[in-house]
């Protein structure tokens, strides 16, 4: 077999290539397994696997998030198939979920990988069953490993997660879907989340925010544990330029014929042709909305052994559409406030009971929340439980946002690096209120309830409400 290094050198150069530091790489084994199943990967596809399958010195994936962005008909599906085969038969991943915006796309992917397995006796012997019932498409191995296929929705997102989660057609990832997915990943110590797509068209400006935000991370000075392989063109490219065609389409002239692109140029609207064939990213409709907290500054506050100590201050926040909620705790750690995301779940039916349990278990000062938001509707229920509350109005919400910003910027805040918090911080946008600002729940592309709750917990912890007189004797 030709060396992987030589094949990658021959691959068309991506417009954007990001690969986290690694000490080893599992791409060669994945490529060889795919070849044994009759799936011979093109050089650019092998490059994508090489960028995504690096390993750290602890044997975990160097990249927890992977983006493969390329115009249609270039074979990104083969990258997914090779990754899923390796997950099932090489890497010991127990749960793999393959999702797409449209069920037909997921069903087509199911048929392709099923064909590879059924035509490879060694893989078929290790397969317990292949279920083809509509809506129940899945492959289960004798080892217990399982690969499932489904269309995405906010309700289906609650059951996703696993060791490998494929988000195909990632140009369409509504905030409610991402909000449902994020908490499912928290219990996995070595997972990968794959985003495969072409750039979002104008029609999906809102649904494409998650992908845009990830691309901004890939372009930043510190992309962290993100791997990114993108074939694209800059805005303003000449649509008739054959070099531009080749730049965005690594399989032009092989799997994708030049005549087919010529037909597209003649028949598609110019704006559609630019996005779908030339890989041009349209202007971000939210580019004038400023990011609230730089992710690099948040990550600089990470301490692996950080843990809040008693007394704890809790805070909670609820998304405007009530699709998700979060509870955060803040306590002291080596002279600094330390934040921990305690709970983040879809829906709100769990919230009151969980707050009650926490307040019975821990020595706490108060539970803070934004009384003017969706969280305010829970105040009567919490009061009936006898929980000490610290409601904040607009002035307090603005003060909380500024305090969190200052604490992070100065390095005076500690956390232990929860990935869900990093996702929320990375997606939190500003909302101007007079001469100040708060966190924009509606302008942010994802669930930012952990960030809002953190800000409220922080100011309440620093300035706790006075305890009722009848409780003072138990404290002093």
C-alpha positions in Angstrom: 0.0 0.0 0.0 1.3 3.5 -0.9 2.4 5.3 2.2 -0.1 7.7 3.7 2.4 10.5 3.7 2.8 10.2 0.0 -0.9 10.0 -0.7 -1.6 13.1 1.4 1.2 15.0 -0.4 -0.7 14.3 -3.6 -4.0 15.4 -2.3 -5.5 18.7 -3.4 -4.6 21.3 -0.8 -7.6 22.3 1.4 -8.4 26.0 1.7 -8.4 25.5 5.5 -6.7 22.6 7.3 -6.6 22.4 11.1 -5.2 19.4 12.9 -4.6 19.3 16.7 -1.3 18.1 18.1 -0.9 14.3 18.4 1.5 11.6 19.4 0.0 8.9 17.2 -2.6 8.5 14.5 -5.1 5.7 13.6 -5.8 6.8 10.0 -3.7 4.1 8.4 -5.7 1.3 10.0 -9.0 3.0 9.1 -7.9 3.4 5.5 -6.8 -0.2 5.2 -10.0 -1.5 6.7 -12.0 0.6 4.3 -10.0 -0.8 1.4 -10.6 -4.3 2.5 -14.3 -3.6 2.3 -13.9 -2.3 -1.3 -13.9 1.4 -0.3 -10.8 2.9 -1.8 -10.4 6.4 -0.5 -9.2 9.2 -2.7 -6.2 11.3 -1.5 -8.3 14.1 -0.1 -10.5 11.6 1.8 -7.4 10.0 3.3 -6.1 13.5 4.3 -9.4 14.1 6.1 -9.0 10.9 8.1 -5.4 11.8 8.9 -6.4 15.2 10.3 -9.2 13.7 12.4 -7.8 10.5 13.9 -4.8 11.8 15.8 -4.4 10.5 19.4 -3.0 12.0 22.5 -0.5 10.5 24.9 -3.4 9.1 26.9 -4.8 7.3 23.9 -7.8 9.6 23.5 -8.7 11.5 20.3 -6.8 14.7 19.8 -9.8 16.1 18.1 -13.2 16.0 19.9 -14.9 17.9 17.1 -14.2 17.3 13.4 -15.4 19.4 10.4 -15.3 18.1 6.8 -16.6 20.9 4.5 -16.7 20.3 0.8 -19.2 20.9 -2.0 -21.6 18.2 -3.0 -20.6 15.1 -5.1 -17.0 15.1 -3.9 -17.3 12.0 -1.8 -17.5 13.2 1.8 -19.9 10.3 2.4 -16.9 7.9 1.9 -15.0 9.7 4.7 -18.0 9.1 7.0 -18.3 5.4 5.9 -14.6 4.8 6.5 -14.8 6.5 9.9 -17.9 4.5 10.9 -16.4 1.2 9.8 -13.3 1.9 11.9 -15.4 2.9 14.9 -17.4 -0.4 14.7 -14.7 -2.9 13.8 -11.4 -1.3 15.0 -11.8 1.3 17.7 -14.3 -0.5 19.9 -16.8 2.3 19.9 -20.0 1.0 21.3 -22.5 3.6 20.1 -22.4 5.4 16.8 -25.2 7.7 15.6 -25.4 8.9 12.1 -27.8 11.8 11.6 -28.8 14.1 8.7 -31.2 17.0 8.3 -33.3 14.8 5.9 -34.2 11.2 6.6 -33.5 10.3 2.9 -29.9 11.3 3.3 -29.5 9.2 6.4 -31.3 6.3 4.7 -29.0 6.5 1.7 -25.9 6.4 3.9 -27.3 3.4 5.7 -27.7 1.5 2.4 -24.1 2.4 1.3 -22.4 1.2 4.5 -24.7 -1.9 4.6 -23.5 -2.8 1.2 -19.9 -2.6 2.2 -20.4 -4.9 5.2 -22.6 -7.4 3.4 -20.0 -7.7 0.6 -17.1 -8.3 3.0 -17.3 -11.8 4.6 -15.1 -11.0 7.5 -17.1 -8.0 8.5 -20.4 -9.8 7.9 -19.4 -12.6 10.3 -18.9 -10.1 13.1 -22.3 -8.6 12.4 -25.3 -9.8 14.6 -28.0 -8.2 12.5 -28.9 -5.4 10.1 -32.3 -3.9 10.7 -34.0 -2.2 7.7 -37.4 -1.3 9.3 -38.3 2.3 8.3 -37.1 4.6 11.1 -35.3 1.8 12.8 -32.3 1.5 10.5 -29.3 0.1 12.4 -26.4 -2.3 12.3 -25.5 -4.3 15.4 -22.3 -6.3 15.9 -21.9 -9.5 18.0 -19.7 -7.4 20.2 -22.7 -5.2 21.1 -21.5 -2.2 19.1 -24.3 -0.4 17.2 -24.6 2.1 14.4 -27.9 3.9 14.1 -29.3 6.2 11.4 -31.9 8.9 11.9 -33.1 12.3 10.9 -32.3 15.1 13.4 -34.9 17.0 15.5 -34.9 18.5 18.9 -36.6 15.4 20.3 -34.3 12.9 18.6 -31.3 14.9 19.8 -32.0 13.9 23.4 -31.2 10.3 22.6 -28.1 11.1 20.6 -24.5 11.2 21.8 -22.5 8.0 22.0 -18.8 7.5 21.2 -19.2 8.9 17.7 -21.9 11.3 16.5 -22.1 12.2 12.8 -24.0 15.4 12.0 -24.2 15.2 8.2 -25.8 18.2 6.4 -24.5 20.3 9.2 -25.6 23.5 7.4 -28.9 22.8 9.1 -28.4 22.6 12.9 -31.0 24.6 14.7 -30.2 25.9 18.2 -32.9 23.6 19.7 -31.2 20.5 18.2 -27.7 21.5 19.4 -29.2 22.3 22.8 -30.6 18.8 23.0 -27.4 17.1 21.8 -24.8 18.8 23.9 -25.8 17.4 27.3 -25.7 13.8 25.9 -22.0 14.0 25.3 -20.9 15.0 28.8 -20.6 11.4 30.1 -18.4 10.3 27.2 -14.7 10.4 28.1 -13.4 9.9 24.5 -16.0 10.9 21.9 -15.9 12.5 18.5 -18.5 14.8 17.0 -18.3 15.1 13.2 -19.8 18.0 11.2 -19.9 17.2 7.5 -21.5 19.7 5.1 -21.2 22.2 2.3 -21.4 25.9 3.4 -24.9 27.0 4.4 -27.0 28.8 1.8 -28.8 32.0 2.6 -32.1 30.1 3.2 -30.5 28.4 6.2 -28.8 31.5 7.7 -30.1 30.8 11.2 -29.7 27.0 11.1 -26.1 27.5 9.8 -24.9 29.5 12.8 -23.4 26.5 14.5 -21.3 25.6 11.5 -20.2 29.2 11.0 -19.1 29.4 14.6 -17.1 26.3 14.3 -15.4 27.7 11.2 -14.5 30.9 13.1 -12.9 28.6 15.7 -11.0 26.8 13.0 -9.7 30.2 11.6 -8.7 31.4 15.1 -5.2 31.4 16.6 -6.2 28.7 19.0 -8.7 26.2 17.6 -8.2 23.8 20.5 -9.4 20.3 20.0 -11.0 21.0 16.6 -10.0 19.3 13.4 -11.1 21.0 10.2 -10.7 20.1 6.5 -12.3 22.6 4.1 -12.3 22.9 0.3 -13.7 26.3 -0.6 -13.1 29.6 -2.4 -13.1 33.2 -1.1 -16.0 35.6 -1.8 -15.8 37.4 -5.1 -14.2 34.5 -7.0 -14.9 34.3 -10.8 -17.5 31.5 -11.2 -16.2 30.7 -14.7 -12.6 30.1 -13.4 -11.7 26.4 -13.8 -9.0 26.8 -11.2 -11.7 27.9 -8.7 -13.7 24.8 -9.6 -10.7 22.6 -8.8 -9.9 24.5 -5.6 -13.2 23.7 -4.1 -13.8 20.3 -5.6 -11.0 17.8 -4.9 -12.6 15.2 -7.1 -13.1 17.4 -10.1 -12.4 15.4 -13.3 -12.8 12.0 -11.6 -16.0 11.5 -9.5 -17.3 14.9 -10.5 -17.1 15.6 -14.2 -16.2 19.0 -15.7 -19.3 18.8 -18.0 -21.6 18.4 -15.0 -20.1 21.6 -13.4 -20.6 23.4 -16.8 -24.2 22.4 -16.7 -24.6 23.7 -13.2 -23.0 27.0 -14.2 -25.6 27.4 -16.9 -28.7 26.4 -14.9 -28.1 27.4 -11.2 -28.7 30.9 -9.8 -25.2 32.5 -9.5 -25.5 32.8 -5.7 -26.5 29.1 -5.4 -23.6 28.0 -7.7 -21.1 30.0 -5.6 -22.1 28.2 -2.4 -23.0 24.7 -3.7 -20.2 24.3 -6.2 -17.5 26.8 -5.4 -17.8 26.5 -1.6 -18.1 30.2 -1.0 -19.3 31.2 2.5 -21.9 33.9 2.2 -21.5 36.8 4.7 -22.5 36.0 8.2 -25.8 37.6 9.0 -24.7 37.9 12.6 -21.2 39.3 12.0 -22.1 42.6 13.6 -23.1 40.8 16.8 -20.1 40.8 19.0 -18.9 37.6 20.8 -19.4 38.1 24.5 -16.3 36.3 25.9 -13.3 35.2 23.9 -13.1 31.4 24.1 -9.3 31.5 24.4 -9.5 33.6 27.6 -12.1 31.2 29.0 -9.8 28.3 28.3 -6.9 30.1 30.0 -8.9 29.9 33.2 -9.0 26.1 33.2 -7.4 24.2 36.1 -7.8 20.4 36.0 -8.2 20.2 39.8 -10.5 23.2 40.3 -13.6 22.5 42.4 -16.0 24.9 44.2 -16.0 24.6 48.0 -18.8 25.4 50.5 -20.6 27.6 50.8 -22.0 27.2 47.2 -24.0 29.7 45.3 -26.4 28.2 42.7 -28.0 29.9 39.7 -30.2 28.6 37.0 -31.3 29.8 33.6 -34.0 28.8 31.1 -33.9 29.2 27.3 -36.6 31.5 25.9 -38.3 28.7 24.2 -38.1 26.6 27.4 -36.3 23.8 25.4 -33.4 23.6 27.8 -32.2 24.8 31.2 -29.0 24.8 33.2 -27.9 24.9 36.8 -24.5 26.3 37.7 -22.6 26.4 41.0 -20.0 28.9 42.1 -17.7 28.5 45.2 -14.2 29.5 46.2 -11.0 27.8 45.1 -7.6 29.1 46.1 -8.9 32.6 46.5 -10.8 32.7 43.2 -14.4 32.0 42.4 -14.7 28.6 40.8 -17.6 27.7 38.4 -19.0 24.2 37.7 -21.9 23.3 35.4 -24.1 21.0 37.6 -26.9 20.2 35.2 -27.8 21.0 31.6 -30.8 19.2 30.2 -33.5 19.5 27.6 -36.9 20.8 28.8 -37.7 22.2 32.2 -39.7 19.5 34.0 -36.6 18.4 35.9 -35.5 21.8 37.1 -37.4 22.5 40.3 -36.9 19.0 41.8 -33.2 19.1 41.1 -32.7 22.5 42.6 -34.5 21.2 45.7 -32.2 18.3 46.0 -29.1 20.4 45.6 -30.2 22.9 48.2 -30.9 20.1 50.7 -27.5 18.5 50.1 -25.2 21.5 50.0 -24.4 24.5 52.2 -25.5 27.2 49.9 -26.0 31.0 50.1 -28.8 31.4 47.5 -30.2 30.5 44.1 -29.9 33.3 41.6 -31.9 33.8 38.4 -33.1 36.4 36.0 -36.6 37.3 37.2 -37.5 38.9 33.9 -36.7 35.9 31.8 -38.3 32.5 31.3 -36.6 31.5 34.6 -38.8 33.9 36.5 -41.8 31.7 36.1 -40.3 29.1 38.5 -40.0 31.6 41.4 -43.3 30.6 43.1 -42.5 26.9 43.0 -39.1 27.4 44.4 -40.4 29.7 47.2 -42.9 27.0 48.2 -39.9 24.7 48.7 -38.3 27.2 51.1 -35.3 27.8 48.8 -33.4 31.1 49.4 -33.7 33.0 46.2 -31.7 35.9 44.7 -33.8 37.2 41.7 -32.0 39.8 39.5 -33.7 42.4 37.3 -32.3 44.1 34.2 -29.7 46.0 36.1 -28.4 42.9 37.8 -28.3 41.0 34.6 -26.1 43.7 33.0 -23.9 43.8 36.0 -23.5 40.0 36.0 -22.5 39.9 32.3 -19.8 42.6 32.9 -18.5 40.9 36.0 -18.1 37.5 34.3 -16.3 39.2 31.4 -13.9 41.0 33.7 -13.3 37.9 35.8 -12.4 35.8 32.7 -10.3 38.5 31.1 -8.3 39.0 34.2 -7.9 35.3 34.9 -9.6 35.6 38.3 -12.1 32.8 37.5 -11.5 29.1 37.7 -13.2 26.1 36.1 -12.1 22.5 35.3 -12.7 22.5 31.6 -16.2 21.1 31.1 -16.7 20.9 27.3 -20.3 21.9 27.6 -19.3 25.2 29.2 -16.7 25.8 26.4 -19.4 25.2 23.8 -21.8 27.7 25.5 -19.1 30.3 26.0 -18.0 30.0 22.4 -21.5 30.7 21.1 -22.6 33.4 23.5 -23.2 36.8 21.9 -23.7 40.3 23.2 -27.1 42.1 23.5 -26.8 45.8 23.9 -28.9 47.4 26.6 -28.3 51.2 26.7 -24.7 51.8 27.4 -24.1 48.3 28.7 -24.8 44.8 27.4 -26.1 41.4 28.5 -25.9 38.0 27.0 -28.2 37.6 24.0 -30.2 34.4 24.3 -31.9 35.0 21.0 -28.9 36.2 19.0 -26.7 33.3 20.1 -26.8 30.3 17.9 -26.8 27.7 20.7 -28.0 27.1 24.2 -26.2 29.7 26.4 -28.1 29.0 29.6 -24.8 27.8 31.3 -23.2 31.2 30.6 -26.1 33.3 31.8 -26.4 31.2 35.0 -22.6 31.5 35.6 -22.8 35.3 35.5 -25.7 35.4 37.9 -24.1 32.9 40.3 -20.9 34.9 40.2 -22.3 38.2 41.4 -24.5 36.6 43.9 -21.6 34.6 45.4 -19.6 37.8 45.7 -22.5 39.7 47.3 -24.9 37.1 48.8 -28.2 38.3 50.1 -28.7 38.7 53.8 -30.0 35.6 55.6 -33.3 35.8 57.4 -32.9 36.5 61.1 -34.3 33.1 62.1 -31.5 31.4 60.2 -28.6 33.5 61.5 -28.3 31.5 64.7 -27.6 28.3 62.7 -24.8 30.0 60.7 -22.9 31.9 63.5 
